[in-house]
Amino acid sequence: MSRDTQLKDRWEILVKKLSSQFADNDPLELDAIIYLVGVQELGQIHNTFKKDEKLNLMHIAICRLLEPYGYYEFDFFDEDGWPHYNIKEELPPLKAGEQSVLMKEALVSYFLEKEYIL
């Protein structure tokens, strides 16, 4: 199985499983899944978040997801428990489709690591 086919298959499994758990089987979009990772990483899963906090959660998720690729490194948790990251390397300019593939790949890797999908 090619790498692209494997990513596509795993992505579909991930979306289906998360959508079933969090969205009454309405397929979750990429941004929603990134948001879920941010909530997971913050560890405050029962909180209600304001708009600016939701953006911060997505930033946390992106940093965490791209950390294994060498773009970010974890720095510290602040007094409220929010993780902070440093930029190690700037992301190269990517087209929208390339960004989407990178994030899907990072999300699949994250959920494989967490043993949420196999």
Secondary structure, 3 states (H helix, E strand, C coil): CCHHHHHHHHHHHHHHHHHHHHCCCCCCCHHHHHHHHHHHHHCCCCCCCCHHHHHHHHHHHHHHHHHHHCCEEEEEECCCCCEEEEECCCCCCCCHHHHHHHHHHHHHHHHHHCCCCC
